[in-house]
Every structure is written in C-alpha cells, then in structure tokens.
Amino acid sequence: MNVYLLGTAGARYVVAKQLRASAGTVLEEDGEFLLIDPGPGTIVHLAKHKIPVEKIRNILISHKHLDHSADLNVIVDAITEGTLKKRGRLFIPKEAWEEGVLLSYLKEALAETIFLAEKEAYHTAKFSFKTTKKLLHSAETYGFIFNLKDGKSLGFLVDTAFFEELISEFQGVNYLIVNVVRYEPKEGVLHLSVQDVRKLLASLRPELTVITHFGMTMLRANPFKVAKDLSSELNLKVVAAYDGLRLTL
Ligand SMILES: [Zn+2]
C-alpha cells in the first residue's frame, strides 16, 4: 500500500496561515484510491503530487471539522464530473452528513454513502478497515485500522483527547499514523499531546509511528526533533511527517 500524507497541518492557526498544508491523506492499493479527511487545499495538493483525482472512488471522513472535510465538495464534483456521473463511495459519520459538510446536489451524485459506526468493519474491492469506538473529541469522530495484504495493520489515530481505552483500541497495530496537535497537554483541549503519545507508544510499540497534524506548539518544538527524542527514549521508530511524505507499507 502507498500512503501519501499530502498535508500535516493540525490546528486553526497552522491551517489559516498554511504554515503546513492542510490537505488529506491518500491510500493507494493496486490502483484503487481512498482519500481520508480532505481538508482545505486537498484538491491543490492532489494535483501537485500528480494523484489523479478523477480516479478516487472512496472517501473517508473521520469527523466534520473543517480541517478534515473542507475540500469534500470539490473532490465529489471532480469524481462525478460535476454530477454527470453517479460515482464514488463516501464513508462518513452521520453527524457530519447531517450538518451538511457536503452540499445537497453533490450528495445525490454519490453512488454510495455509508454512515460510520463504532467498531464496524468496512470493505471496498481493495481496502478493508474497521472503525474504533468513538473518540473523545468535539464531534462524532472515529479512528481507523486498515488491514494490509501481508496481514499487518495500519492505524489512524485522528483527533481525540487521551483516554485509557485508546490503548486497547489500537493494540496490535504494526504501523500507526497519529495526530499530535499539541506539544504540552492543555486542560479542555480534546487533542493528543506528546506525553499522551509517549504513553500510547510505550504500550502499543508499533514497528513504525508517523506523527502528523501539528499545531503551533508542535511546529515551535520542531516535529523532527520530537520524533527523534521519542524514538530514542522508547527505542522505537518514530518519524515526523512532512507535507507530501510518501510511505510504502
Ligand atoms: Zn477535529
């Protein structure tokens, strides 16, 4: 599987000033594409990285927040040829759908809409994933675990505050992509900080962890240094994503 992390921005100011791109993540398996969380600028960064938007057939939204859904409209317009073709499969929390992250006329152009539920399995021709239980965030939000062809698994731990069950939810993943918005934890902020990630990784011990979705405090701390420190402290492979990072798993 190829994984393209088109953007690594994770909080209001970083998105607003585009200090990092806020584009989504693309998975590619045997020519099938799945786009996760198309934040602002996804359409631009798909073009920049020569990923053919018209070939995307699956879109997965973790939650309704703008930095995870803003470009959904333009992507659906592209894959349905401006609604002329009924195409595309959208996996989305019901809350995001009902709140209208996608305009009504584009909703009708989708071939299939699937509402996400906790701890359910989902399949397309080439992709197989399950949701986690609802995450602790200010919207209906799910994490994802993808099964890879070689029997390994890839976890996406998106926006959430830390809670103990995250450890059991992601137990056994071989690879983990984790949104780390904050360097230090802050009361009332429903996002992971570096100390939360340290605790998680100490239990989960994935073969490879990619930290991404950075807020200002992370950018100031330098994500590459944070990843390096976590790697040496935990004796694990932890890397910091940059815009356009491509992984082959
Ligand atoms: Zn969010």
py3Dmol code that shows the C-alpha trace and the ligand (Angstrom):
import py3Dmol

protein = """\
ATOM      1  CA  MET A   1       0.000   0.000   0.000  1.00  0.00           C
ATOM      2  CA  ASN A   2       1.172   3.506  -0.806  1.00  0.00           C
ATOM      3  CA  VAL A   3       0.314   6.228   1.704  1.00  0.00           C
ATOM      4  CA  TYR A   4       0.604   9.907   0.717  1.00  0.00           C
ATOM      5  CA  LEU A   5       0.381  12.380   3.579  1.00  0.00           C
ATOM      6  CA  LEU A   6      -0.443  15.436   1.493  1.00  0.00           C
ATOM      7  CA  GLY A   7      -0.771  17.792   4.448  1.00  0.00           C
ATOM      8  CA  THR A   8       0.381  17.895   8.065  1.00  0.00           C
ATOM      9  CA  ALA A   9      -1.396  20.978   9.486  1.00  0.00           C
ATOM     10  CA  GLY A  10      -3.431  20.361  12.570  1.00  0.00           C
ATOM     11  CA  ALA A  11      -4.761  23.440  14.264  1.00  0.00           C
ATOM     12  CA  ARG A  12      -6.526  26.664  13.491  1.00  0.00           C
ATOM     13  CA  TYR A  13      -3.555  28.994  13.045  1.00  0.00           C
ATOM     14  CA  VAL A  14      -1.406  26.487  11.156  1.00  0.00           C
ATOM     15  CA  VAL A  15      -4.321  25.856   8.765  1.00  0.00           C
ATOM     16  CA  ALA A  16      -5.287  29.542   8.424  1.00  0.00           C
ATOM     17  CA  LYS A  17      -1.741  30.634   7.603  1.00  0.00           C
ATOM     18  CA  GLN A  18      -0.938  27.402   5.689  1.00  0.00           C
ATOM     19  CA  LEU A  19       2.284  27.024   7.671  1.00  0.00           C
ATOM     20  CA  ARG A  20       1.796  23.378   6.773  1.00  0.00           C
ATOM     21  CA  ALA A  21      -0.599  22.145   4.082  1.00  0.00           C
ATOM     22  CA  SER A  22      -3.993  21.031   5.389  1.00  0.00           C
ATOM     23  CA  ALA A  23      -4.615  18.509   2.604  1.00  0.00           C
ATOM     24  CA  GLY A  24      -5.761  14.948   3.392  1.00  0.00           C
ATOM     25  CA  THR A  25      -4.127  11.528   3.161  1.00  0.00           C
ATOM     26  CA  VAL A  26      -4.385   9.208   0.151  1.00  0.00           C
ATOM     27  CA  LEU A  27      -4.087   5.433   0.290  1.00  0.00           C
ATOM     28  CA  GLU A  28      -3.402   3.514  -2.909  1.00  0.00           C
ATOM     29  CA  GLU A  29      -3.715  -0.243  -3.224  1.00  0.00           C
ATOM     30  CA  ASP A  30      -3.383  -1.952  -6.641  1.00  0.00           C
ATOM     31  CA  GLY A  31      -4.612   1.132  -8.473  1.00  0.00           C
ATOM     32  CA  GLU A  32      -7.568   1.812  -6.148  1.00  0.00           C
ATOM     33  CA  PHE A  33      -7.525   5.110  -4.239  1.00  0.00           C
ATOM     34  CA  LEU A  34      -9.029   6.046  -0.903  1.00  0.00           C
ATOM     35  CA  LEU A  35      -8.871   9.635   0.325  1.00  0.00           C
ATOM     36  CA  ILE A  36      -9.007  10.357   4.059  1.00  0.00           C
ATOM     37  CA  ASP A  37     -10.044  13.710   5.568  1.00  0.00           C
ATOM     38  CA  PRO A  38      -9.845  16.163   2.632  1.00  0.00           C
ATOM     39  CA  GLY A  39      -9.043  19.378   4.476  1.00  0.00           C
ATOM     40  CA  PRO A  40      -8.552  22.775   2.772  1.00  0.00           C
ATOM     41  CA  GLY A  41      -6.174  22.586  -0.187  1.00  0.00           C
ATOM     42  CA  THR A  42      -6.533  18.838  -0.842  1.00  0.00           C
ATOM     43  CA  ILE A  43      -7.518  19.472  -4.481  1.00  0.00           C
ATOM     44  CA  VAL A  44      -4.366  21.579  -4.953  1.00  0.00           C
ATOM     45  CA  HIS A  45      -2.035  19.037  -3.379  1.00  0.00           C
ATOM     46  CA  LEU A  46      -3.545  16.091  -5.290  1.00  0.00           C
ATOM     47  CA  ALA A  47      -2.661  17.960  -8.483  1.00  0.00           C
ATOM     48  CA  LYS A  48       0.761  18.943  -7.172  1.00  0.00           C
ATOM     49  CA  HIS A  49       1.622  15.309  -6.375  1.00  0.00           C
ATOM     50  CA  LYS A  50       0.062  14.082  -9.647  1.00  0.00           C
ATOM     51  CA  ILE A  51      -2.503  11.901  -7.905  1.00  0.00           C
ATOM     52  CA  PRO A  52      -5.417  11.572 -10.353  1.00  0.00           C
ATOM     53  CA  VAL A  53      -8.446  12.995  -8.533  1.00  0.00           C
ATOM     54  CA  GLU A  54     -10.803  11.505 -11.129  1.00  0.00           C
ATOM     55  CA  LYS A  55      -9.663   8.004 -10.146  1.00  0.00           C
ATOM     56  CA  ILE A  56     -10.582   8.401  -6.483  1.00  0.00           C
ATOM     57  CA  ARG A  57     -13.568   6.216  -5.728  1.00  0.00           C
ATOM     58  CA  ASN A  58     -13.526   6.136  -1.921  1.00  0.00           C
ATOM     59  CA  ILE A  59     -13.576   8.996   0.561  1.00  0.00           C
ATOM     60  CA  LEU A  60     -13.374   8.520   4.302  1.00  0.00           C
ATOM     61  CA  ILE A  61     -14.211  11.356   6.707  1.00  0.00           C
ATOM     62  CA  SER A  62     -13.226  10.912  10.358  1.00  0.00           C
ATOM     63  CA  HIS A  63     -15.290  13.877  11.598  1.00  0.00           C
ATOM     64  CA  LYS A  64     -16.973  17.064  10.480  1.00  0.00           C
ATOM     65  CA  HIS A  65     -14.335  19.639  11.391  1.00  0.00           C
ATOM     66  CA  LEU A  66     -13.271  21.881   8.548  1.00  0.00           C
ATOM     67  CA  ASP A  67      -9.636  20.782   8.511  1.00  0.00           C
ATOM     68  CA  HIS A  68     -10.922  17.239   7.788  1.00  0.00           C
ATOM     69  CA  SER A  69     -13.727  17.968   5.327  1.00  0.00           C
ATOM     70  CA  ALA A  70     -13.450  21.390   3.634  1.00  0.00           C
ATOM     71  CA  ASP A  71     -12.491  20.064   0.185  1.00  0.00           C
ATOM     72  CA  LEU A  72     -15.063  17.264   0.158  1.00  0.00           C
ATOM     73  CA  ASN A  73     -17.332  19.268  -2.153  1.00  0.00           C
ATOM     74  CA  VAL A  74     -14.725  19.943  -4.810  1.00  0.00           C
ATOM     75  CA  ILE A  75     -13.494  16.331  -4.700  1.00  0.00           C
ATOM     76  CA  VAL A  76     -17.017  14.917  -5.161  1.00  0.00           C
ATOM     77  CA  ASP A  77     -17.567  17.384  -8.001  1.00  0.00           C
ATOM     78  CA  ALA A  78     -14.346  16.169  -9.656  1.00  0.00           C
ATOM     79  CA  ILE A  79     -15.046  12.456  -9.370  1.00  0.00           C
ATOM     80  CA  THR A  80     -18.678  12.762 -10.503  1.00  0.00           C
ATOM     81  CA  GLU A  81     -17.730  15.023 -13.435  1.00  0.00           C
ATOM     82  CA  GLY A  82     -19.822  17.822 -11.994  1.00  0.00           C
ATOM     83  CA  THR A  83     -22.635  15.388 -11.007  1.00  0.00           C
ATOM     84  CA  LEU A  84     -22.976  13.983 -14.551  1.00  0.00           C
ATOM     85  CA  LYS A  85     -21.810  10.549 -13.384  1.00  0.00           C
ATOM     86  CA  LYS A  86     -23.091   8.758 -10.296  1.00  0.00           C
ATOM     87  CA  ARG A  87     -19.823   7.778  -8.707  1.00  0.00           C
ATOM     88  CA  GLY A  88     -17.876   7.483  -5.500  1.00  0.00           C
ATOM     89  CA  ARG A  89     -18.350   5.885  -2.136  1.00  0.00           C
ATOM     90  CA  LEU A  90     -18.341   8.120   0.930  1.00  0.00           C
ATOM     91  CA  PHE A  91     -17.781   6.796   4.448  1.00  0.00           C
ATOM     92  CA  ILE A  92     -18.823   9.486   6.891  1.00  0.00           C
ATOM     93  CA  PRO A  93     -20.129   9.984  10.440  1.00  0.00           C
ATOM     94  CA  LYS A  94     -23.853  10.698  10.410  1.00  0.00           C
ATOM     95  CA  GLU A  95     -23.298  13.957  12.275  1.00  0.00           C
ATOM     96  CA  ALA A  96     -21.026  15.311   9.533  1.00  0.00           C
ATOM     97  CA  TRP A  97     -23.512  14.262   6.842  1.00  0.00           C
ATOM     98  CA  GLU A  98     -26.467  15.862   8.606  1.00  0.00           C
ATOM     99  CA  GLU A  99     -24.571  19.039   9.370  1.00  0.00           C
ATOM    100  CA  GLY A 100     -24.029  19.455   5.636  1.00  0.00           C
ATOM    101  CA  VAL A 101     -20.294  19.151   5.043  1.00  0.00           C
ATOM    102  CA  LEU A 102     -21.416  18.106   1.546  1.00  0.00           C
ATOM    103  CA  LEU A 103     -23.849  20.235  -0.491  1.00  0.00           C
ATOM    104  CA  SER A 104     -27.195  18.544  -1.245  1.00  0.00           C
ATOM    105  CA  TYR A 105     -26.799  18.473  -5.032  1.00  0.00           C
ATOM    106  CA  LEU A 106     -23.463  16.695  -4.649  1.00  0.00           C
ATOM    107  CA  LYS A 107     -24.863  14.241  -2.094  1.00  0.00           C
ATOM    108  CA  GLU A 108     -27.189  12.950  -4.817  1.00  0.00           C
ATOM    109  CA  ALA A 109     -24.321  12.393  -7.233  1.00  0.00           C
ATOM    110  CA  LEU A 110     -22.547   9.899  -4.975  1.00  0.00           C
ATOM    111  CA  ALA A 111     -23.004   6.238  -5.868  1.00  0.00           C
ATOM    112  CA  GLU A 112     -22.954   5.183  -2.230  1.00  0.00           C
ATOM    113  CA  THR A 113     -22.961   6.758   1.223  1.00  0.00           C
ATOM    114  CA  ILE A 114     -22.074   4.681   4.254  1.00  0.00           C
ATOM    115  CA  PHE A 115     -22.541   6.020   7.777  1.00  0.00           C
ATOM    116  CA  LEU A 116     -19.763   5.016  10.108  1.00  0.00           C
ATOM    117  CA  ALA A 117     -20.498   3.288  13.389  1.00  0.00           C
ATOM    118  CA  GLU A 118     -18.285   2.191  16.267  1.00  0.00           C
ATOM    119  CA  LYS A 119     -16.194  -0.931  15.860  1.00  0.00           C
ATOM    120  CA  GLU A 120     -17.590  -1.918  12.467  1.00  0.00           C
ATOM    121  CA  ALA A 121     -15.753  -3.472   9.513  1.00  0.00           C
ATOM    122  CA  TYR A 122     -15.931  -1.942   6.034  1.00  0.00           C
ATOM    123  CA  HIS A 123     -14.711  -3.200   2.681  1.00  0.00           C
ATOM    124  CA  THR A 124     -14.144  -1.996  -0.857  1.00  0.00           C
ATOM    125  CA  ALA A 125     -12.543  -4.033  -3.660  1.00  0.00           C
ATOM    126  CA  LYS A 126      -9.021  -3.370  -2.347  1.00  0.00           C
ATOM    127  CA  PHE A 127      -9.442  -1.857   1.121  1.00  0.00           C
ATOM    128  CA  SER A 128     -10.570  -3.377   4.355  1.00  0.00           C
ATOM    129  CA  PHE A 129     -10.756  -1.370   7.558  1.00  0.00           C
ATOM    130  CA  LYS A 130     -12.572  -1.140  10.846  1.00  0.00           C
ATOM    131  CA  THR A 131     -13.554   1.789  12.999  1.00  0.00           C
ATOM    132  CA  THR A 132     -12.560   2.223  16.617  1.00  0.00           C
ATOM    133  CA  LYS A 133     -15.033   3.181  19.272  1.00  0.00           C
ATOM    134  CA  LYS A 134     -15.980   6.868  19.237  1.00  0.00           C
ATOM    135  CA  LEU A 135     -13.016   9.073  20.055  1.00  0.00           C
ATOM    136  CA  LEU A 136     -13.052  11.813  22.681  1.00  0.00           C
ATOM    137  CA  HIS A 137     -13.394  14.899  20.517  1.00  0.00           C
ATOM    138  CA  SER A 138     -15.830  17.782  19.988  1.00  0.00           C
ATOM    139  CA  ALA A 139     -17.571  15.980  17.098  1.00  0.00           C
ATOM    140  CA  GLU A 140     -18.618  12.409  16.208  1.00  0.00           C
ATOM    141  CA  THR A 141     -15.140  11.045  15.434  1.00  0.00           C
ATOM    142  CA  TYR A 142     -13.738   7.599  14.663  1.00  0.00           C
ATOM    143  CA  GLY A 143     -10.241   6.181  14.382  1.00  0.00           C
ATOM    144  CA  PHE A 144      -9.461   3.570  11.723  1.00  0.00           C
ATOM    145  CA  ILE A 145      -7.455   0.384  11.418  1.00  0.00           C
ATOM    146  CA  PHE A 146      -6.663  -0.834   7.895  1.00  0.00           C
ATOM    147  CA  ASN A 147      -5.750  -4.441   7.148  1.00  0.00           C
ATOM    148  CA  LEU A 148      -2.814  -4.736   4.786  1.00  0.00           C
ATOM    149  CA  LYS A 149      -2.326  -7.560   2.289  1.00  0.00           C
ATOM    150  CA  ASP A 150       0.557  -9.098   4.228  1.00  0.00           C
ATOM    151  CA  GLY A 151      -1.562  -9.462   7.372  1.00  0.00           C
ATOM    152  CA  LYS A 152      -0.162  -6.343   9.006  1.00  0.00           C
ATOM    153  CA  SER A 153      -2.268  -3.360  10.026  1.00  0.00           C
ATOM    154  CA  LEU A 154      -2.163   0.416   9.833  1.00  0.00           C
ATOM    155  CA  GLY A 155      -3.873   2.534  12.475  1.00  0.00           C
ATOM    156  CA  PHE A 156      -5.088   6.108  12.019  1.00  0.00           C
ATOM    157  CA  LEU A 157      -5.445   7.794  15.358  1.00  0.00           C
ATOM    158  CA  VAL A 158      -7.112  11.085  14.492  1.00  0.00           C
ATOM    159  CA  ASP A 159      -8.306  13.972  16.669  1.00  0.00           C
ATOM    160  CA  THR A 160      -9.038  12.923  20.243  1.00  0.00           C
ATOM    161  CA  ALA A 161      -8.139  13.563  23.837  1.00  0.00           C
ATOM    162  CA  PHE A 162      -6.300  10.741  25.545  1.00  0.00           C
ATOM    163  CA  PHE A 163      -8.384   8.041  27.227  1.00  0.00           C
ATOM    164  CA  GLU A 164      -7.183   4.686  28.534  1.00  0.00           C
ATOM    165  CA  GLU A 165      -9.151   2.606  26.008  1.00  0.00           C
ATOM    166  CA  LEU A 166      -7.137   4.067  23.129  1.00  0.00           C
ATOM    167  CA  ILE A 167      -4.510   1.521  24.096  1.00  0.00           C
ATOM    168  CA  SER A 168      -6.840  -1.464  23.687  1.00  0.00           C
ATOM    169  CA  GLU A 169      -8.428   0.019  20.561  1.00  0.00           C
ATOM    170  CA  PHE A 170      -5.080   0.219  18.751  1.00  0.00           C
ATOM    171  CA  GLN A 171      -3.413  -2.814  20.353  1.00  0.00           C
ATOM    172  CA  GLY A 172      -1.510  -4.885  17.805  1.00  0.00           C
ATOM    173  CA  VAL A 173      -1.213  -2.308  15.002  1.00  0.00           C
ATOM    174  CA  ASN A 174       2.053  -2.610  13.100  1.00  0.00           C
ATOM    175  CA  TYR A 175       2.032   0.942  11.781  1.00  0.00           C
ATOM    176  CA  LEU A 176       0.459   3.976  13.382  1.00  0.00           C
ATOM    177  CA  ILE A 177      -0.271   7.428  11.986  1.00  0.00           C
ATOM    178  CA  VAL A 178      -1.174   9.694  14.875  1.00  0.00           C
ATOM    179  CA  ASN A 179      -2.422  13.278  15.042  1.00  0.00           C
ATOM    180  CA  VAL A 180      -0.331  15.156  17.590  1.00  0.00           C
ATOM    181  CA  VAL A 181      -1.665  18.684  17.729  1.00  0.00           C
ATOM    182  CA  ARG A 182      -0.072  19.794  20.998  1.00  0.00           C
ATOM    183  CA  TYR A 183       3.421  19.716  22.410  1.00  0.00           C
ATOM    184  CA  GLU A 184       2.189  20.129  26.001  1.00  0.00           C
ATOM    185  CA  PRO A 185      -1.248  18.997  27.152  1.00  0.00           C
ATOM    186  CA  LYS A 186      -3.764  21.754  27.851  1.00  0.00           C
ATOM    187  CA  GLU A 187      -6.849  21.462  30.032  1.00  0.00           C
ATOM    188  CA  GLY A 188     -10.040  21.203  27.981  1.00  0.00           C
ATOM    189  CA  VAL A 189      -8.304  20.719  24.617  1.00  0.00           C
ATOM    190  CA  LEU A 190      -9.526  17.473  23.058  1.00  0.00           C
ATOM    191  CA  HIS A 191      -6.294  16.660  21.216  1.00  0.00           C
ATOM    192  CA  LEU A 192      -3.292  14.465  21.890  1.00  0.00           C
ATOM    193  CA  SER A 193      -0.050  15.906  23.224  1.00  0.00           C
ATOM    194  CA  VAL A 194       3.438  14.462  23.074  1.00  0.00           C
ATOM    195  CA  GLN A 195       3.146  12.998  26.568  1.00  0.00           C
ATOM    196  CA  ASP A 196      -0.082  11.180  25.552  1.00  0.00           C
ATOM    197  CA  VAL A 197       1.663   9.749  22.510  1.00  0.00           C
ATOM    198  CA  ARG A 198       4.627   8.655  24.626  1.00  0.00           C
ATOM    199  CA  LYS A 199       2.242   6.740  26.900  1.00  0.00           C
ATOM    200  CA  LEU A 200       0.443   5.158  23.948  1.00  0.00           C
ATOM    201  CA  LEU A 201       3.597   4.117  22.127  1.00  0.00           C
ATOM    202  CA  ALA A 202       5.127   2.625  25.256  1.00  0.00           C
ATOM    203  CA  SER A 203       2.196   0.164  25.315  1.00  0.00           C
ATOM    204  CA  LEU A 204       1.500  -0.308  21.610  1.00  0.00           C
ATOM    205  CA  ARG A 205       5.114  -0.429  20.374  1.00  0.00           C
ATOM    206  CA  PRO A 206       4.334  -0.242  16.623  1.00  0.00           C
ATOM    207  CA  GLU A 207       7.064  -1.051  14.087  1.00  0.00           C
ATOM    208  CA  LEU A 208       6.654   2.445  12.687  1.00  0.00           C
ATOM    209  CA  THR A 209       4.868   5.514  14.024  1.00  0.00           C
ATOM    210  CA  VAL A 210       4.276   8.672  11.990  1.00  0.00           C
ATOM    211  CA  ILE A 211       3.313  11.806  13.888  1.00  0.00           C
ATOM    212  CA  THR A 212       1.339  14.444  11.969  1.00  0.00           C
ATOM    213  CA  HIS A 213      -1.421  17.126  12.201  1.00  0.00           C
ATOM    214  CA  PHE A 214       0.709  19.653  14.010  1.00  0.00           C
ATOM    215  CA  GLY A 215      -0.423  22.767  15.840  1.00  0.00           C
ATOM    216  CA  MET A 216       1.775  25.777  16.564  1.00  0.00           C
ATOM    217  CA  THR A 217       3.275  24.385  19.765  1.00  0.00           C
ATOM    218  CA  MET A 218       4.471  21.330  17.823  1.00  0.00           C
ATOM    219  CA  LEU A 219       5.916  23.420  14.996  1.00  0.00           C
ATOM    220  CA  ARG A 220       7.797  25.547  17.521  1.00  0.00           C
ATOM    221  CA  ALA A 221       9.147  22.429  19.226  1.00  0.00           C
ATOM    222  CA  ASN A 222      10.194  21.033  15.807  1.00  0.00           C
ATOM    223  CA  PRO A 223       8.349  17.788  14.978  1.00  0.00           C
ATOM    224  CA  PHE A 224      11.527  16.168  13.638  1.00  0.00           C
ATOM    225  CA  LYS A 225      13.243  16.681  16.981  1.00  0.00           C
ATOM    226  CA  VAL A 226      10.166  15.454  18.894  1.00  0.00           C
ATOM    227  CA  ALA A 227      10.115  12.296  16.756  1.00  0.00           C
ATOM    228  CA  LYS A 228      13.837  11.742  17.240  1.00  0.00           C
ATOM    229  CA  ASP A 229      13.532  12.128  21.018  1.00  0.00           C
ATOM    230  CA  LEU A 230      10.566   9.740  21.180  1.00  0.00           C
ATOM    231  CA  SER A 231      12.493   7.218  19.069  1.00  0.00           C
ATOM    232  CA  SER A 232      15.499   7.203  21.369  1.00  0.00           C
ATOM    233  CA  GLU A 233      13.505   7.318  24.609  1.00  0.00           C
ATOM    234  CA  LEU A 234      11.275   4.396  23.613  1.00  0.00           C
ATOM    235  CA  ASN A 235      13.681   2.563  21.318  1.00  0.00           C
ATOM    236  CA  LEU A 236      11.062   2.650  18.550  1.00  0.00           C
ATOM    237  CA  LYS A 237      10.948   4.028  15.012  1.00  0.00           C
ATOM    238  CA  VAL A 238       9.035   7.312  15.195  1.00  0.00           C
ATOM    239  CA  VAL A 239       9.126   9.774  12.305  1.00  0.00           C
ATOM    240  CA  ALA A 240       7.571  13.206  11.824  1.00  0.00           C
ATOM    241  CA  ALA A 241       5.519  13.659   8.668  1.00  0.00           C
ATOM    242  CA  TYR A 242       6.184  16.498   6.258  1.00  0.00           C
ATOM    243  CA  ASP A 243       3.813  17.686   3.528  1.00  0.00           C
ATOM    244  CA  GLY A 244       3.841  15.146   0.712  1.00  0.00           C
ATOM    245  CA  LEU A 245       5.506  12.326   2.672  1.00  0.00           C
ATOM    246  CA  ARG A 246       5.024   9.029   0.863  1.00  0.00           C
ATOM    247  CA  LEU A 247       5.246   5.680   2.621  1.00  0.00           C
ATOM    248  CA  THR A 248       5.135   2.231   1.105  1.00  0.00           C
ATOM    249  CA  LEU A 249       3.882  -0.309   3.606  1.00  0.00           C
TER     250      LEU A 249
END
"""
ligand_1 = """\
1
ZN
Zn -11.132 17.944 14.935
"""
view = py3Dmol.view(width=600, height=400)
view.addModel(protein, "pdb")
view.setStyle({"model": 0}, {"cartoon": {"style": "trace"}})
view.addModel(ligand_1, "xyz")
view.setStyle({"model": 1}, {"stick": {}})
view.zoomTo()
view.show()
